Amino acid sequence: YRRGKCRLHFLPQKFERHQQNTSRFIWKKGEIFWRVQLQFPHAISPSSSMVVKDNISENTLIYTLLRPYIEAFSPNDGNEVANTNENMPSERKLHGSYDVYKAAGFSGVKVLLKSEGNSNKTKQYYEMDISKSLSNNLYNKNIVEHPVFLIILNHHSDSFNVQESSDD
């Protein structure tokens, strides 16, 4: 499947990743709503190292996706529904898992897209521009089922095989 030069590959139905994929194309809107996997390898809690977000419009900026994890948590910022008192401790604990990212801020992190569907045996990544939408960032990329983003600290970027964006 190709849309806007993004090559979307599907796995056989028996594969777990295919069964869990909730990405879909809404014909009336002419828009893809993705299942997006965010991996935070530097998160304090191992249970917080992977976040899955469903129903994300292809027009959503990557900045908007990452904002709750990288900007300082403010319980009264007006964008969140007020939490009940019993939910507050777990909410604060969740946000505490991303303190490393909050300390670095957006200028201290890189967002990488896992390059999939290529014949290389080594893991490769493409650096994403957080000021652009998912559709702009996925242009000319191979995606298997849904995008997988890796959010890393800048000083760890030399540990990853980051490729220049190309026309594949």
Salt bridges, closest charged atoms under 4 A:
ASP54 OD1 - ARG35 NH1 3.28
GLU58 OE1 - ARG3 NH1 2.75
GLU71 OE1 - ARG67 NE 2.65
GLU91 OE2 - HIS95 NE2 3.02
GLU116 OE2 - ARG17 NH1 2.68
GLU127 OE1 - LYS110 NZ 3.96
GLU145 OE2 - HIS18 ND1 2.79
